[in-house]
Amino acid sequence: MRVWRNESQNLTRGIRWRKRKNAILEQFKLFMLGSGGIGSWFGPTTDDDVFARLGELPGEPLTKVQLNQLLVLGREAPVSDDFFRYYWLTVPKAHPYNVDKLPGYDQRWTQGKAIASLEHLHWGLTVFF
C-alpha cells in the first residue's frame, strides 16, 4: 500500500534524508579515497540504497550478507565470512597493533554476529585500513 504524503511532508522527509546522508559521508570521509576498491565505496555518488540501509543502524544490525549487498551496490567486491569476522567481530591476536585500543571500540561488538552500528562499521574499516 502506498502512503501518499502532502508536499510539505515530502519536503521535510527529503531534507532529513539529505542531512542523514551527509552525516554518514562526514563520519566516513576518512575512507573516501577515490582510488578504486573499498576506498571508493563511500562518496556523494554512492547509491542511496546504501545510505538508506546504513540509516537503519543500530536498530537493524548489518549482517555479512547485507554488507556484501551494499558493497555490490557500490560496485565493490564482496567480503568472505573470515574477512567479515576478522575485521568486525573479533579482536585479532596477530594484528600489528591492538585494535581494541582504537577510538570508539566497544567490546560488545565481538559478541555479536553482525555490525551493530555506524560506529561499529567505522571501527572495522579503521582496522582494515
N, CA, C and O atoms as a GROMACS GRO file, in nm:
protein
  516
    1MET      N    1   0.084  -0.117   0.000
    1MET     CA    2   0.000   0.000   0.000
    1MET      C    3   0.089   0.124   0.000
    1MET      O    4   0.180   0.135   0.082
    2ARG      N    5   0.065   0.213  -0.087
    2ARG     CA    6   0.142   0.336  -0.097
    2ARG      C    7   0.079   0.443  -0.008
    2ARG      O    8  -0.042   0.466  -0.013
    3VAL      N    9   0.162   0.507   0.072
    3VAL     CA   10   0.115   0.615   0.157
    3VAL      C   11   0.152   0.745   0.090
    3VAL      O   12   0.270   0.774   0.068
    4TRP      N   13   0.052   0.822   0.056
    4TRP     CA   14   0.076   0.949  -0.010
    4TRP      C   15   0.095   1.057   0.095
    4TRP      O   16   0.017   1.068   0.190
    5ARG      N   17   0.196   1.135   0.076
    5ARG     CA   18   0.223   1.246   0.167
    5ARG      C   19   0.196   1.376   0.093
    5ARG      O   20   0.203   1.383  -0.029
    6ASN      N   21   0.165   1.477   0.170
    6ASN     CA   22   0.149   1.606   0.105
    6ASN      C   23   0.287   1.662   0.074
    6ASN      O   24   0.388   1.608   0.119
    7GLU      N   25   0.292   1.767  -0.001
    7GLU     CA   26   0.417   1.826  -0.046
    7GLU      C   27   0.508   1.865   0.070
    7GLU      O   28   0.629   1.846   0.062
    8SER      N   29   0.452   1.920   0.176
    8SER     CA   30   0.529   1.962   0.292
    8SER      C   31   0.596   1.843   0.361
    8SER      O   32   0.712   1.851   0.401
    9GLN      N   33   0.524   1.732   0.374
    9GLN     CA   34   0.580   1.612   0.435
    9GLN      C   35   0.694   1.556   0.349
    9GLN      O   36   0.796   1.514   0.402
   10ASN      N   37   0.676   1.554   0.218
   10ASN     CA   38   0.780   1.506   0.128
   10ASN      C   39   0.905   1.593   0.137
   10ASN      O   40   1.017   1.541   0.136
   11LEU      N   41   0.887   1.723   0.144
   11LEU     CA   42   1.000   1.815   0.154
   11LEU      C   43   1.075   1.793   0.286
   11LEU      O   44   1.198   1.786   0.287
   12THR      N   45   1.001   1.782   0.396
   12THR     CA   46   1.064   1.758   0.526
   12THR      C   47   1.140   1.626   0.526
   12THR      O   48   1.253   1.619   0.574
   13ARG      N   49   1.079   1.522   0.472
   13ARG     CA   50   1.144   1.391   0.464
   13ARG      C   51   1.271   1.398   0.379
   13ARG      O   52   1.372   1.339   0.415
   14GLY      N   53   1.266   1.470   0.269
   14GLY     CA   54   1.382   1.485   0.182
   14GLY      C   55   1.496   1.560   0.249
   14GLY      O   56   1.613   1.524   0.233
   15ILE      N   57   1.463   1.663   0.325
   15ILE     CA   58   1.566   1.739   0.398
   15ILE      C   59   1.631   1.651   0.503
   15ILE      O   60   1.753   1.650   0.516
   16ARG      N   61   1.550   1.576   0.579
   16ARG     CA   62   1.604   1.485   0.681
   16ARG      C   63   1.695   1.381   0.616
   16ARG      O   64   1.802   1.350   0.668
   17TRP      N   65   1.652   1.327   0.503
   17TRP     CA   66   1.728   1.225   0.433
   17TRP      C   67   1.865   1.280   0.390
   17TRP      O   68   1.967   1.214   0.409
   18ARG      N   69   1.866   1.399   0.332
   18ARG     CA   70   1.993   1.459   0.289
   18ARG      C   71   2.085   1.486   0.407
   18ARG      O   72   2.206   1.465   0.398
   19LYS      N   73   2.030   1.530   0.518
   19LYS     CA   74   2.110   1.554   0.638
   19LYS      C   75   2.172   1.424   0.687
   19LYS      O   76   2.289   1.420   0.724
   20ARG      N   77   2.093   1.316   0.687
   20ARG     CA   78   2.142   1.185   0.732
   20ARG      C   79   2.252   1.135   0.639
   20ARG      O   80   2.356   1.088   0.686
   21LYS      N   81   2.230   1.145   0.509
   21LYS     CA   82   2.331   1.101   0.413
   21LYS      C   83   2.458   1.183   0.431
   21LYS      O   84   2.568   1.127   0.433
   22ASN      N   85   2.446   1.313   0.444
   22ASN     CA   86   2.563   1.399   0.464
   22ASN      C   87   2.635   1.367   0.594
   22ASN      O   88   2.758   1.374   0.599
   23ALA      N   89   2.560   1.332   0.699
   23ALA     CA   90   2.623   1.296   0.827
   23ALA      C   91   2.703   1.167   0.812
   23ALA      O   92   2.813   1.156   0.867
   24ILE      N   93   2.650   1.070   0.739
   24ILE     CA   94   2.722   0.944   0.717
   24ILE      C   95   2.847   0.971   0.634
   24ILE      O   96   2.955   0.920   0.665
   25LEU      N   97   2.834   1.051   0.528
   25LEU     CA   98   2.950   1.085   0.446
   25LEU      C   99   3.058   1.154   0.529
   25LEU      O  100   3.176   1.125   0.513
   26GLU      N  101   3.018   1.243   0.617
   26GLU     CA  102   3.113   1.312   0.703
   26GLU      C  103   3.181   1.214   0.797
   26GLU      O  104   3.303   1.220   0.816
   27GLN      N  105   3.105   1.123   0.856
   27GLN     CA  106   3.160   1.026   0.950
   27GLN      C  107   3.260   0.932   0.883
   27GLN      O  108   3.355   0.888   0.947
   28PHE      N  109   3.238   0.903   0.755
   28PHE     CA  110   3.322   0.806   0.686
   28PHE      C  111   3.417   0.869   0.584
   28PHE      O  112   3.471   0.799   0.499
   29LYS      N  113   3.437   1.000   0.591
   29LYS     CA  114   3.521   1.067   0.492
   29LYS      C  115   3.665   1.016   0.492
   29LYS      O  116   3.733   1.022   0.389
   30LEU      N  117   3.712   0.966   0.605
   30LEU     CA  118   3.846   0.908   0.613
   30LEU      C  119   3.865   0.795   0.511
   30LEU      O  120   3.976   0.772   0.463
   31PHE      N  121   3.756   0.727   0.480
   31PHE     CA  122   3.763   0.611   0.391
   31PHE      C  123   3.726   0.642   0.246
   31PHE      O  124   3.718   0.550   0.164
   32MET      N  125   3.704   0.767   0.213
   32MET     CA  126   3.670   0.806   0.076
   32MET      C  127   3.798   0.840   0.000
   32MET      O  128   3.835   0.956  -0.014
   33LEU      N  129   3.863   0.736  -0.046
   33LEU     CA  130   3.993   0.754  -0.112
   33LEU      C  131   3.980   0.782  -0.261
   33LEU      O  132   4.068   0.845  -0.320
   34GLY      N  133   3.872   0.737  -0.322
   34GLY     CA  134   3.853   0.760  -0.464
   34GLY      C  135   3.958   0.691  -0.551
   34GLY      O  136   3.983   0.732  -0.664
   35SER      N  137   4.018   0.587  -0.496
   35SER     CA  138   4.126   0.519  -0.566
   35SER      C  139   4.088   0.381  -0.615
   35SER      O  140   4.174   0.302  -0.655
   36GLY      N  141   3.959   0.351  -0.613
   36GLY     CA  142   3.915   0.218  -0.651
   36GLY      C  143   3.913   0.127  -0.528
   36GLY      O  144   3.966   0.163  -0.423
   37GLY      N  145   3.852   0.012  -0.542
   37GLY     CA  146   3.842  -0.079  -0.430
   37GLY      C  147   3.752  -0.023  -0.321
   37GLY      O  148   3.673   0.068  -0.345
   38ILE      N  149   3.765  -0.078  -0.202
   38ILE     CA  150   3.676  -0.039  -0.093
   38ILE      C  151   3.692   0.108  -0.057
   38ILE      O  152   3.603   0.166   0.006
   39GLY      N  153   3.803   0.170  -0.094
   39GLY     CA  154   3.825   0.312  -0.070
   39GLY      C  155   3.738   0.402  -0.156
   39GLY      O  156   3.738   0.524  -0.139
   40SER      N  157   3.663   0.342  -0.247
   40SER     CA  158   3.570   0.420  -0.331
   40SER      C  159   3.425   0.386  -0.301
   40SER      O  160   3.334   0.433  -0.371
   41TRP      N  161   3.403   0.306  -0.198
   41TRP     CA  162   3.267   0.262  -0.167
   41TRP      C  163   3.179   0.379  -0.125
   41TRP      O  164   3.064   0.390  -0.170
   42PHE      N  165   3.231   0.467  -0.040
   42PHE     CA  166   3.155   0.582   0.007
   42PHE      C  167   3.188   0.705  -0.076
   42PHE      O  168   3.304   0.729  -0.111
   43GLY      N  169   3.086   0.782  -0.106
   43GLY     CA  170   3.106   0.907  -0.176
   43GLY      C  171   2.971   0.967  -0.212
   43GLY      O  172   2.867   0.903  -0.193
   44PRO      N  173   2.971   1.088  -0.263
   44PRO     CA  174   2.846   1.155  -0.297
   44PRO      C  175   2.764   1.080  -0.402
   44PRO      O  176   2.642   1.097  -0.407
   45THR      N  177   2.828   0.999  -0.485
   45THR     CA  178   2.755   0.927  -0.589
   45THR      C  179   2.718   0.784  -0.549
   45THR      O  180   2.663   0.709  -0.629
   46THR      N  181   2.748   0.747  -0.425
   46THR     CA  182   2.711   0.614  -0.376
   46THR      C  183   2.559   0.600  -0.383
   46THR      O  184   2.485   0.693  -0.352
   47ASP      N  185   2.515   0.483  -0.422
   47ASP     CA  186   2.372   0.453  -0.435
   47ASP      C  187   2.299   0.489  -0.306
   47ASP      O  188   2.344   0.453  -0.197
   48ASP      N  189   2.187   0.557  -0.317
   48ASP     CA  190   2.110   0.599  -0.200
   48ASP      C  191   2.062   0.481  -0.116
   48ASP      O  192   2.039   0.496   0.004
   49ASP      N  193   2.046   0.364  -0.178
   49ASP     CA  194   2.004   0.246  -0.102
   49ASP      C  195   2.108   0.208   0.003
   49ASP      O  196   2.074   0.154   0.108
   50VAL      N  197   2.235   0.235  -0.024
   50VAL     CA  198   2.341   0.209   0.074
   50VAL      C  199   2.317   0.294   0.198
   50VAL      O  200   2.320   0.244   0.310
   51PHE      N  201   2.292   0.423   0.176
   51PHE     CA  202   2.270   0.514   0.289
   51PHE      C  203   2.138   0.483   0.360
   51PHE      O  204   2.129   0.497   0.482
   52ALA      N  205   2.037   0.441   0.285
   52ALA     CA  206   1.909   0.405   0.347
   52ALA      C  207   1.928   0.288   0.442
   52ALA      O  208   1.876   0.288   0.554
   53ARG      N  209   2.004   0.186   0.398
   53ARG     CA  210   2.026   0.069   0.485
   53ARG      C  211   2.114   0.106   0.604
   53ARG      O  212   2.085   0.065   0.716
   54LEU      N  213   2.219   0.183   0.582
   54LEU     CA  214   2.304   0.223   0.694
   54LEU      C  215   2.227   0.310   0.793
   54LEU      O  216   2.255   0.308   0.913
   55GLY      N  217   2.130   0.384   0.743
   55GLY     CA  218   2.048   0.467   0.830
   55GLY      C  219   1.959   0.386   0.923
   55GLY      O  220   1.906   0.441   1.020
   56GLU      N  221   1.943   0.258   0.896
   56GLU     CA  222   1.863   0.170   0.983
   56GLU      C  223   1.942   0.121   1.104
   56GLU      O  224   1.885   0.065   1.197
   57LEU      N  225   2.074   0.142   1.102
   57LEU     CA  226   2.157   0.106   1.217
   57LEU      C  227   2.132   0.209   1.326
   57LEU      O  228   2.110   0.325   1.291
   58PRO      N  229   2.133   0.178   1.451
   58PRO     CA  230   2.161   0.049   1.513
   58PRO      C  231   2.039  -0.042   1.529
   58PRO      O  232   2.054  -0.156   1.574
   59GLY      N  233   1.922   0.005   1.494
   59GLY     CA  234   1.801  -0.074   1.515
   59GLY      C  235   1.800  -0.206   1.440
   59GLY      O  236   1.745  -0.305   1.489
   60GLU      N  237   1.860  -0.208   1.323
   60GLU     CA  238   1.867  -0.329   1.240
   60GLU      C  239   2.013  -0.360   1.210
   60GLU      O  240   2.070  -0.303   1.117
   61PRO      N  241   2.077  -0.450   1.288
   61PRO     CA  242   2.217  -0.483   1.264
   61PRO      C  243   2.242  -0.528   1.120
   61PRO      O  244   2.154  -0.585   1.055
   62LEU      N  245   2.362  -0.502   1.072
   62LEU     CA  246   2.402  -0.531   0.934
   62LEU      C  247   2.479  -0.662   0.928
   62LEU      O  248   2.590  -0.671   0.980
   63THR      N  249   2.421  -0.763   0.865
   63THR     CA  250   2.487  -0.892   0.852
   63THR      C  251   2.592  -0.888   0.741
   63THR      O  252   2.600  -0.792   0.664
   64LYS      N  253   2.671  -0.993   0.734
   64LYS     CA  254   2.772  -1.002   0.629
   64LYS      C  255   2.706  -1.005   0.491
   64LYS      O  256   2.755  -0.942   0.397
   65VAL      N  257   2.597  -1.078   0.478
   65VAL     CA  258   2.525  -1.086   0.350
   65VAL      C  259   2.476  -0.947   0.310
   65VAL      O  260   2.490  -0.908   0.194
   66GLN      N  261   2.421  -0.873   0.404
   66GLN     CA  262   2.371  -0.738   0.374
   66GLN      C  263   2.486  -0.643   0.342
   66GLN      O  264   2.474  -0.560   0.252
   67LEU      N  265   2.598  -0.654   0.414
   67LEU     CA  266   2.715  -0.572   0.382
   67LEU      C  267   2.759  -0.600   0.239
   67LEU      O  268   2.790  -0.508   0.164
   68ASN      N  269   2.762  -0.727   0.201
   68ASN     CA  270   2.801  -0.761   0.065
   68ASN      C  271   2.706  -0.702  -0.038
   68ASN      O  272   2.749  -0.658  -0.144
   69GLN      N  273   2.578  -0.702  -0.008
   69GLN     CA  274   2.482  -0.640  -0.100
   69GLN      C  275   2.511  -0.491  -0.116
   69GLN      O  276   2.503  -0.438  -0.227
   70LEU      N  277   2.544  -0.425  -0.006
   70LEU     CA  278   2.576  -0.282  -0.012
   70LEU      C  279   2.706  -0.258  -0.087
   70LEU      O  280   2.718  -0.161  -0.162
   71LEU      N  281   2.803  -0.346  -0.068
   71LEU     CA  282   2.929  -0.333  -0.141
   71LEU      C  283   2.906  -0.349  -0.292
   71LEU      O  284   2.964  -0.275  -0.372
   72VAL      N  285   2.823  -0.444  -0.329
   72VAL     CA  286   2.794  -0.466  -0.471
   72VAL      C  287   2.720  -0.344  -0.528
   72VAL      O  288   2.748  -0.303  -0.641
   73LEU      N  289   2.627  -0.287  -0.451
   73LEU     CA  290   2.560  -0.164  -0.497
   73LEU      C  291   2.662  -0.053  -0.521
   73LEU      O  292   2.643   0.032  -0.608
   74GLY      N  293   2.769  -0.055  -0.444
   74GLY     CA  294   2.875   0.044  -0.460
   74GLY      C  295   2.984   0.000  -0.556
   74GLY      O  296   3.091   0.061  -0.563
   75ARG      N  297   2.956  -0.108  -0.631
   75ARG     CA  298   3.050  -0.162  -0.731
   75ARG      C  299   3.182  -0.208  -0.670
   75ARG      O  300   3.289  -0.192  -0.729
   76GLU      N  301   3.172  -0.266  -0.549
   76GLU     CA  302   3.289  -0.320  -0.481
   76GLU      C  303   3.273  -0.470  -0.465
   76GLU      O  304   3.161  -0.523  -0.473
   77ALA      N  305   3.383  -0.538  -0.443
   77ALA     CA  306   3.381  -0.683  -0.427
   77ALA      C  307   3.324  -0.722  -0.290
   77ALA      O  308   3.346  -0.651  -0.192
   78PRO      N  309   3.252  -0.832  -0.285
   78PRO     CA  310   3.201  -0.879  -0.157
   78PRO      C  311   3.314  -0.933  -0.069
   78PRO      O  312   3.424  -0.960  -0.118
   79VAL      N  313   3.286  -0.948   0.060
   79VAL     CA  314   3.385  -1.000   0.154
   79VAL      C  315   3.350  -1.142   0.194
   79VAL      O  316   3.234  -1.183   0.187
   80SER      N  317   3.450  -1.218   0.235
   80SER     CA  318   3.429  -1.356   0.279
   80SER      C  319   3.382  -1.359   0.424
   80SER      O  320   3.387  -1.258   0.495
   81ASP      N  321   3.337  -1.475   0.467
   81ASP     CA  322   3.298  -1.492   0.608
   81ASP      C  323   3.415  -1.461   0.700
   81ASP      O  324   3.398  -1.390   0.800
   82ASP      N  325   3.533  -1.513   0.667
   82ASP     CA  326   3.650  -1.490   0.752
   82ASP      C  327   3.691  -1.343   0.755
   82ASP      O  328   3.728  -1.292   0.861
   83PHE      N  329   3.685  -1.276   0.642
   83PHE     CA  330   3.716  -1.133   0.637
   83PHE      C  331   3.621  -1.056   0.728
   83PHE      O  332   3.664  -0.974   0.810
   84PHE      N  333   3.493  -1.083   0.715
   84PHE     CA  334   3.392  -1.015   0.796
   84PHE      C  335   3.416  -1.040   0.944
   84PHE      O  336   3.415  -0.947   1.025
   85ARG      N  337   3.438  -1.164   0.980
   85ARG     CA  338   3.461  -1.200   1.120
   85ARG      C  339   3.587  -1.132   1.174
   85ARG      O  340   3.586  -1.079   1.286
   86TYR      N  341   3.695  -1.134   1.096
   86TYR     CA  342   3.824  -1.078   1.139
   86TYR      C  343   3.813  -0.927   1.164
   86TYR      O  344   3.862  -0.878   1.266
   87TYR      N  345   3.751  -0.854   1.073
   87TYR     CA  346   3.752  -0.708   1.082
   87TYR      C  347   3.637  -0.649   1.165
   87TYR      O  348   3.648  -0.534   1.210
   88TRP      N  349   3.530  -0.723   1.187
   88TRP     CA  350   3.418  -0.664   1.260
   88TRP      C  351   3.376  -0.740   1.385
   88TRP      O  352   3.310  -0.684   1.473
   89LEU      N  353   3.414  -0.868   1.396
   89LEU     CA  354   3.359  -0.946   1.506
   89LEU      C  355   3.464  -1.003   1.601
   89LEU      O  356   3.429  -1.077   1.694
   90THR      N  357   3.592  -0.970   1.581
   90THR     CA  358   3.696  -1.021   1.668
   90THR      C  359   3.799  -0.912   1.699
   90THR      O  360   3.806  -0.809   1.632
   91VAL      N  361   3.876  -0.940   1.801
   91VAL     CA  362   3.995  -0.859   1.831
   91VAL      C  363   4.111  -0.953   1.797
   91VAL      O  364   4.154  -1.032   1.881
   92PRO      N  365   4.164  -0.943   1.674
   92PRO     CA  366   4.266  -1.037   1.629
   92PRO      C  367   4.393  -1.030   1.715
   92PRO      O  368   4.445  -0.922   1.743
   93LYS      N  369   4.440  -1.145   1.755
   93LYS     CA  370   4.562  -1.153   1.836
   93LYS      C  371   4.687  -1.125   1.752
   93LYS      O  372   4.784  -1.070   1.803
   94ALA      N  373   4.683  -1.162   1.624
   94ALA     CA  374   4.801  -1.148   1.538
   94ALA      C  375   4.804  -1.015   1.462
   94ALA      O  376   4.886  -0.999   1.372
   95HIS      N  377   4.718  -0.923   1.496
   95HIS     CA  378   4.716  -0.794   1.426
   95HIS      C  379   4.838  -0.712   1.467
   95HIS      O  380   4.884  -0.725   1.580
   96PRO      N  381   4.891  -0.628   1.377
   96PRO     CA  382   5.012  -0.550   1.408
   96PRO      C  383   4.996  -0.452   1.526
   96PRO      O  384   5.096  -0.408   1.582
   97TYR      N  385   4.873  -0.417   1.562
   97TYR     CA  386   4.851  -0.326   1.675
   97TYR      C  387   4.725  -0.370   1.749
   97TYR      O  388   4.647  -0.451   1.698
   98ASN      N  389   4.706  -0.317   1.867
   98ASN     CA  390   4.589  -0.352   1.949
   98ASN      C  391   4.465  -0.281   1.896
   98ASN      O  392   4.445  -0.162   1.921
   99VAL      N  393   4.382  -0.354   1.822
   99VAL     CA  394   4.265  -0.292   1.761
   99VAL      C  395   4.160  -0.253   1.864
   99VAL      O  396   4.074  -0.169   1.837
  100ASP      N  397   4.166  -0.313   1.982
  100ASP     CA  398   4.071  -0.276   2.086
  100ASP      C  399   4.108  -0.144   2.153
  100ASP      O  400   4.035  -0.095   2.239
  101LYS      N  401   4.221  -0.087   2.114
  101LYS     CA  402   4.263   0.044   2.164
  101LYS      C  403   4.224   0.158   2.069
  101LYS      O  404   4.246   0.275   2.099
  102LEU      N  405   4.166   0.122   1.955
  102LEU     CA  406   4.122   0.225   1.860
  102LEU      C  407   4.006   0.304   1.921
  102LEU      O  408   3.926   0.250   1.996
  103PRO      N  409   3.998   0.433   1.889
  103PRO     CA  410   3.889   0.515   1.944
  103PRO      C  411   3.752   0.457   1.911
  103PRO      O  412   3.727   0.414   1.799
  104GLY      N  413   3.666   0.457   2.010
  104GLY     CA  414   3.529   0.415   1.990
  104GLY      C  415   3.503   0.267   2.003
  104GLY      O  416   3.388   0.224   1.992
  105TYR      N  417   3.607   0.187   2.027
  105TYR     CA  418   3.588   0.041   2.035
  105TYR      C  419   3.491   0.005   2.148
  105TYR      O  420   3.496   0.062   2.256
  106ASP      N  421   3.403  -0.091   2.120
  106ASP     CA  422   3.308  -0.142   2.219
  106ASP      C  423   3.319  -0.294   2.221
  106ASP      O  424   3.296  -0.359   2.119
  107GLN      N  425   3.354  -0.351   2.334
  107GLN     CA  426   3.376  -0.496   2.341
  107GLN      C  427   3.252  -0.578   2.307
  107GLN      O  428   3.264  -0.695   2.272
  108ARG      N  429   3.134  -0.519   2.317
  108ARG     CA  430   3.011  -0.591   2.280
  108ARG      C  431   3.009  -0.630   2.132
  108ARG      O  432   2.941  -0.725   2.093
  109TRP      N  433   3.084  -0.556   2.050
  109TRP     CA  434   3.086  -0.586   1.907
  109TRP      C  435   3.141  -0.724   1.879
  109TRP      O  436   3.101  -0.787   1.780
  110THR      N  437   3.230  -0.773   1.961
  110THR     CA  438   3.291  -0.904   1.937
  110THR      C  439   3.203  -1.017   1.991
  110THR      O  440   3.240  -1.134   1.980
  111GLN      N  441   3.089  -0.984   2.047
  111GLN     CA  442   2.998  -1.086   2.099
  111GLN      C  443   2.880  -1.110   2.006
  111GLN      O  444   2.798  -1.199   2.030
  112GLY      N  445   2.870  -1.031   1.899
  112GLY     CA  446   2.757  -1.044   1.807
  112GLY      C  447   2.796  -1.115   1.679
  112GLY      O  448   2.907  -1.166   1.664
  113LYS      N  449   2.701  -1.117   1.588
  113LYS     CA  450   2.721  -1.182   1.458
  113LYS      C  451   2.700  -1.085   1.342
  113LYS      O  452   2.699  -1.126   1.226
  114ALA      N  453   2.682  -0.956   1.375
  114ALA     CA  454   2.655  -0.856   1.272
  114ALA      C  455   2.712  -0.722   1.317
  114ALA      O  456   2.749  -0.703   1.433
  115ILE      N  457   2.719  -0.629   1.222
  115ILE     CA  458   2.763  -0.492   1.253
  115ILE      C  459   2.648  -0.423   1.323
  115ILE      O  460   2.537  -0.414   1.270
  116ALA      N  461   2.674  -0.374   1.444
  116ALA     CA  462   2.568  -0.325   1.531
  116ALA      C  463   2.534  -0.177   1.511
  116ALA      O  464   2.423  -0.136   1.544
  117SER      N  465   2.626  -0.098   1.458
  117SER     CA  466   2.605   0.047   1.450
  117SER      C  467   2.700   0.106   1.346
  117SER      O  468   2.790   0.040   1.296
  118LEU      N  469   2.677   0.234   1.316
  118LEU     CA  470   2.770   0.304   1.227
  118LEU      C  471   2.909   0.310   1.289
  118LEU      O  472   3.010   0.301   1.218
  119GLU      N  473   2.916   0.325   1.421
  119GLU     CA  474   3.045   0.329   1.490
  119GLU      C  475   3.118   0.195   1.476
  119GLU      O  476   3.240   0.191   1.461
  120HIS      N  477   3.043   0.087   1.481
  120HIS     CA  478   3.099  -0.046   1.464
  120HIS      C  479   3.153  -0.063   1.321
  120HIS      O  480   3.263  -0.115   1.302
  121LEU      N  481   3.075  -0.021   1.222
  121LEU     CA  482   3.120  -0.026   1.083
  121LEU      C  483   3.248   0.055   1.066
  121LEU      O  484   3.342   0.011   1.001
  122HIS      N  485   3.250   0.173   1.124
  122HIS     CA  486   3.367   0.261   1.117
  122HIS      C  487   3.488   0.196   1.180
  122HIS      O  488   3.598   0.200   1.123
  123TRP      N  489   3.471   0.135   1.297
  123TRP     CA  490   3.581   0.068   1.367
  123TRP      C  491   3.640  -0.044   1.279
  123TRP      O  492   3.762  -0.053   1.265
  124GLY      N  493   3.556  -0.126   1.220
  124GLY     CA  494   3.604  -0.235   1.135
  124GLY      C  495   3.679  -0.184   1.013
  124GLY      O  496   3.780  -0.242   0.974
  125LEU      N  497   3.629  -0.078   0.954
  125LEU     CA  498   3.700  -0.019   0.839
  125LEU      C  499   3.834   0.040   0.884
  125LEU      O  500   3.932   0.035   0.810
  126THR      N  501   3.838   0.096   1.004
  126THR     CA  502   3.964   0.150   1.057
  126THR      C  503   4.065   0.037   1.075
  126THR      O  504   4.182   0.052   1.040
  127VAL      N  505   4.021  -0.076   1.129
  127VAL     CA  506   4.108  -0.193   1.145
  127VAL      C  507   4.161  -0.236   1.009
  127VAL      O  508   4.279  -0.268   0.995
  128PHE      N  509   4.074  -0.236   0.909
  128PHE     CA  510   4.112  -0.278   0.774
  128PHE      C  511   4.214  -0.182   0.711
  128PHE      O  512   4.315  -0.226   0.656
  129PHE      N  513   4.187  -0.054   0.720
  129PHE     CA  514   4.274   0.044   0.657
  129PHE      C  515   4.401   0.064   0.737
  129PHE      O  516   4.487   0.143   0.698
   0.00000   0.00000   0.00000
